[in-house]
Amino acid sequence: MCLAIPGRLVEVGEREAVVDLDGVRRSISTILLEEPPEVGDWVVIHVGFAITRLDVTEAETTLALLREALRENDTRSP
């Protein structure tokens, strides 16, 4: 199973960027994006690559669902 997660760009270079992943910052590649990204853009990240942009509402909804799934998993773990 593959998982792609939303993140907000906080720094943008020519072919890479720094993304905030729910409070954790990571460097990612932006070479797969069709248009040059800008600081503040929300992107979907998979294995270190921004693969597409998404709007803030969709990003926040997805993050809320991921947080809920993680909380549920934590309560089920022994």
TORLUM-565858 format. One line per 5 residues: number of its first residue (from 0); their letters; for each residue x, y, z of N, C-alpha, C, CB. Coordinates in pm, 1 decimal, always signed. Glycine has a CB too. Layout:
<sites>
NUM) a) X:Y:Z:X:Y:Z:X:Y:Z:X:Y:Z ~ ...
</sites>
This chain:
<sites>
0) mclai) +84.4:-117.3:+0.0:+0.0:+0.0:+0.0:+88.8:+123.4:+0.0:-95.9:-0.1:+121.3 ~ +51.3:+220.9:-77.1:+124.9:+346.9:-82.7:+45.4:+454.6:-11.5:+153.8:+388.2:-229.0 ~ +117.6:+550.2:+42.5:+52.7:+660.3:+111.6:+115.0:+790.7:+65.9:+64.0:+644.4:+264.9 ~ +31.5:+882.3:+25.2:+74.9:+1017.6:-9.1:+7.4:+1111.0:+90.2:+39.0:+1055.7:-159.1 ~ +81.4:+1209.5:+135.9:+27.8:+1298.3:+239.5:+40.5:+1444.1:+197.7:+100.2:+1275.4:+372.9
5) pgrlv) -50.5:+1528.6:+247.1:-42.6:+1670.0:+213.8:+57.5:+1743.5:+301.1:-178.4:+1734.0:+226.8 ~ +122.7:+1842.0:+243.2:+214.6:+1927.6:+316.7:+213.5:+2067.5:+258.0:+356.6:+1869.8:+314.6 ~ +250.0:+2165.6:+339.8:+252.2:+2304.9:+296.2:+396.3:+2348.1:+272.1:+184.2:+2397.0:+400.8 ~ +422.3:+2407.5:+157.8:+557.3:+2451.8:+124.2:+594.1:+2575.8:+205.5:+568.8:+2481.2:-26.8 ~ +710.5:+2568.8:+271.5:+756.6:+2681.4:+353.2:+883.0:+2746.5:+295.8:+783.2:+2634.5:+496.2
10) evger) +953.0:+2675.7:+208.5:+1068.1:+2729.7:+135.1:+1066.4:+2665.3:-3.1:+1205.4:+2701.7:+210.7 ~ +1100.9:+2744.7:-104.7:+1099.0:+2691.7:-240.6:+1228.3:+2729.4:-311.4:+976.3:+2744.4:-319.1 ~ +1292.2:+2628.0:-368.7:+1410.1:+2648.5:-451.3:+1376.2:+2617.7:-595.7:+1527.4:+2561.3:-403.0 ~ +1479.9:+2600.9:-677.8:+1457.4:+2577.4:-820.0:+1394.8:+2440.4:-847.9:+1588.2:+2589.8:-895.0 ~ +1444.2:+2335.9:-781.6:+1393.7:+2199.5:-805.8:+1358.3:+2126.0:-677.3:+1496.8:+2119.1:-882.5
15) eavvd) +1368.4:+2197.9:-566.5:+1335.5:+2135.4:-439.0:+1270.3:+2237.8:-347.6:+1461.3:+2075.4:-372.6 ~ +1214.7:+2187.8:-239.0:+1145.3:+2275.5:-144.9:+1152.5:+2214.1:-6.6:+997.7:+2298.6:-187.4 ~ +1117.8:+2294.7:+92.8:+1100.4:+2245.3:+228.7:+950.6:+2248.8:+255.3:+1182.1:+2331.3:+335.0 ~ +900.7:+2138.4:+304.1:+758.4:+2124.6:+327.5:+732.1:+2101.9:+476.2:+700.7:+2009.3:+243.8 ~ +624.7:+2159.3:+524.9:+581.0:+2136.2:+662.6:+477.8:+2025.4:+659.0:+522.5:+2266.7:+728.4
20) ldgvr) +512.6:+1913.8:+721.3:+424.4:+1797.8:+727.6:+366.8:+1787.5:+867.8:+499.9:+1667.6:+689.0 ~ +266.9:+1867.2:+894.1:+199.5:+1866.9:+1024.0:+298.5:+1891.7:+1137.4:+126.5:+1733.9:+1045.9 ~ +385.9:+1990.6:+1116.8:+481.7:+2030.0:+1219.4:+622.4:+1976.5:+1199.6:+432.6:+1986.2:+1350.6 ~ +641.5:+1885.6:+1107.5:+773.6:+1829.8:+1077.8:+816.6:+1883.3:+941.4:+771.7:+1671.6:+1079.5 ~ +937.4:+1934.3:+933.6:+986.2:+1990.0:+806.9:+1081.0:+1892.2:+737.8:+1057.2:+2124.9:+830.8
25) rsist) +1060.6:+1879.0:+607.1:+1142.1:+1789.1:+525.9:+1170.8:+1854.1:+391.6:+1071.8:+1652.7:+506.4 ~ +1284.9:+1817.0:+335.0:+1317.9:+1859.8:+199.0:+1253.7:+1762.3:+101.9:+1472.7:+1867.2:+177.0 ~ +1196.8:+1817.1:-4.4:+1133.8:+1734.1:-106.3:+1173.0:+1785.0:-243.8:+980.0:+1733.1:-90.0 ~ +1150.9:+1702.3:-343.4:+1172.6:+1741.3:-482.1:+1041.9:+1796.5:-539.3:+1224.0:+1620.8:-566.6 ~ +1054.4:+1898.1:-623.6:+936.3:+1955.0:-688.7:+939.1:+1933.8:-840.5:+926.1:+2104.3:-657.2
30) illee) +1026.9:+1847.1:-888.3:+1044.8:+1831.1:-1033.5:+922.9:+1770.7:-1102.9:+1165.4:+1744.4:-1060.7 ~ +833.1:+1707.1:-1030.0:+716.1:+1645.6:-1093.6:+597.5:+1740.7:-1106.3:+674.0:+1524.0:-1015.6 ~ +606.6:+1857.4:-1046.8:+496.6:+1953.4:-1055.9:+495.4:+2020.5:-1192.5:+507.6:+2059.3:-944.8 ~ +376.6:+2041.7:-1246.9:+364.5:+2101.7:-1379.3:+405.5:+2248.5:-1382.2:+223.2:+2088.4:-1428.2 ~ +374.4:+2321.6:-1275.8:+408.1:+2463.3:-1268.3:+498.8:+2487.5:-1148.6:+280.4:+2550.3:-1258.6
35) ppevg) +582.7:+2590.3:-1154.1:+669.2:+2619.7:-1039.5:+586.0:+2646.3:-913.2:+759.3:+2741.3:-1070.4 ~ +623.6:+2584.9:-802.5:+548.5:+2603.4:-678.3:+585.3:+2734.5:-610.0:+573.4:+2486.4:-583.4 ~ +499.9:+2774.6:-518.1:+523.7:+2895.4:-440.0:+509.7:+2863.5:-291.7:+425.9:+3008.1:-481.4 ~ +576.9:+2941.2:-208.5:+563.0:+2925.8:-63.4:+415.6:+2940.5:-28.7:+650.2:+3031.0:+14.8 ~ +367.4:+2850.5:+55.6:+227.5:+2851.8:+96.4:+141.4:+2752.7:+20.7:+171.5:+2988.3:+79.0
40) dwvvi) +189.6:+2703.9:-94.5:+113.9:+2603.3:-169.4:+102.8:+2474.7:-88.7:+180.4:+2575.3:-305.7 ~ -8.4:+2408.1:-104.0:-26.1:+2274.1:-47.9:-0.6:+2173.9:-159.3:-169.6:+2255.3:+13.9 ~ +76.2:+2069.9:-129.6:+108.0:+1967.2:-227.9:+87.7:+1829.8:-166.1:+252.8:+1983.0:-279.4 ~ +67.1:+1732.4:-252.2:+62.1:+1592.8:-210.1:+202.1:+1537.2:-227.6:-44.1:+1509.9:-292.3 ~ +253.8:+1473.3:-121.9:+391.6:+1423.6:-122.1:+391.4:+1271.4:-114.0:+472.6:+1484.3:-4.2
45) hvgfa) +471.8:+1212.4:-201.4:+489.3:+1067.0:-201.7:+636.8:+1037.9:-224.2:+400.5:+998.2:-311.6 ~ +694.5:+960.9:-136.6:+835.8:+920.5:-138.8:+931.7:+1035.7:-171.7:+855.1:+809.5:-239.5 ~ +907.7:+1150.2:-109.7:+998.6:+1262.2:-124.0:+974.7:+1351.8:-243.6:+1133.7:+1212.0:-130.7 ~ +866.5:+1328.4:-316.2:+833.1:+1409.0:-433.0:+696.8:+1474.0:-415.4:+835.4:+1323.5:-560.3 ~ +687.0:+1602.3:-449.0:+556.6:+1667.6:-459.8:+497.9:+1619.7:-591.9:+567.6:+1827.1:-453.3
50) itrld) +381.7:+1554.8:-586.3:+326.2:+1497.3:-709.9:+211.0:+1578.6:-767.6:+279.2:+1356.3:-683.9 ~ +147.9:+1660.6:-685.8:+41.2:+1747.4:-734.0:+9.5:+1852.4:-628.3:-85.1:+1665.3:-769.3 ~ -57.9:+1955.9:-668.6:-104.8:+2057.0:-573.8:-246.5:+2021.8:-530.2:-100.1:+2199.9:-636.6 ~ -286.6:+2076.4:-417.1:-425.1:+2065.2:-376.8:-464.0:+2189.3:-299.6:-448.6:+1938.6:-292.9 ~ -594.8:+2212.6:-292.5:-639.1:+2334.0:-224.7:-638.3:+2313.2:-74.2:-779.4:+2375.1:-272.4
55) vteae) -641.5:+2422.0:-1.5:-627.1:+2418.8:+144.2:-738.2:+2337.7:+210.7:-626.5:+2560.8:+199.9 ~ -860.3:+2346.0:+160.0:-971.1:+2270.9:+219.9:-948.3:+2121.0:+208.3:-1103.9:+2308.9:+153.5 ~ -907.5:+2077.0:+90.7:-880.4:+1935.0:+69.7:-762.4:+1888.5:+156.0:-851.7:+1907.6:-79.2 ~ -659.1:+1971.7:+166.3:-543.1:+1937.6:+248.9:-583.7:+1922.7:+395.7:-433.2:+2045.0:+234.6 ~ -659.8:+2018.7:+447.0:-700.6:+2012.8:+587.3:-792.5:+1895.0:+614.6:-769.6:+2141.8:+627.2
60) ttlal) -881.3:+1864.1:+521.9:-970.2:+1748.3:+537.3:-890.2:+1619.2:+540.0:-1073.7:+1743.8:+423.8 ~ -794.6:+1607.1:+449.9:-710.6:+1487.1:+444.7:-627.8:+1472.4:+571.4:-618.6:+1491.4:+322.4 ~ -568.7:+1581.0:+619.2:-490.4:+1575.2:+743.0:-577.5:+1535.1:+861.5:-423.8:+1710.5:+770.4 ~ -698.4:+1587.3:+868.6:-789.6:+1550.7:+977.8:-822.0:+1401.4:+974.2:-919.7:+1633.2:+969.4 ~ -844.8:+1347.2:+855.6:-871.8:+1203.6:+842.5:-751.0:+1119.7:+881.5:-913.4:+1170.5:+699.7
65) lreal) -631.8:+1163.1:+841.6:-510.3:+1090.0:+879.4:-488.9:+1092.4:+1030.7:-387.8:+1149.7:+808.2 ~ -510.8:+1208.1:+1092.7:-496.8:+1217.7:+1238.9:-595.9:+1125.8:+1309.0:-517.4:+1363.0:+1286.1 ~ -719.0:+1123.0:+1258.9:-821.7:+1037.0:+1317.4:-782.4:+889.6:+1304.6:-957.9:+1062.0:+1249.5 ~ -733.2:+850.9:+1188.5:-690.6:+712.1:+1167.9:-575.7:+676.0:+1261.3:-648.7:+689.7:+1021.7 ~ -481.5:+767.9:+1281.4:-369.8:+741.9:+1372.4:-417.6:+728.4:+1516.7:-265.7:+853.6:+1362.0
70) rendt) -511.6:+814.6:+1557.1:-566.7:+804.4:+1693.1:-637.6:+671.2:+1713.0:-664.0:+920.4:+1721.1 ~ -715.0:+632.1:+1612.7:-785.5:+504.0:+1621.0:-687.4:+388.9:+1631.5:-876.4:+484.4:+1499.4 ~ -582.5:+392.6:+1554.3:-480.8:+288.3:+1557.0:-412.1:+283.7:+1693.9:-377.1:+311.5:+1445.4 ~ -385.2:+400.1:+1752.7:-321.8:+405.2:+1884.3:-407.6:+340.7:+1992.0:-292.3:+548.6:+1922.1 ~ -538.5:+357.6:+1983.5:-627.3:+298.5:+2084.8:-643.2:+149.2:+2066.4:-763.5:+364.5:+2080.4
75) rsp) -615.1:+98.2:+1948.4:-626.9:-46.0:+1920.5:-497.9:-122.4:+1948.6:-667.3:-67.6:+1775.8 ~ -386.7:-51.6:+1957.0:-257.6:-118.4:+1979.6:-250.9:-171.5:+2121.9:-139.5:-21.5:+1952.8 ~ -186.6:-288.1:+2137.5:-174.8:-345.2:+2274.6:-83.3:-264.7:+2362.5:-124.0:-488.1:+2269.0
</sites>
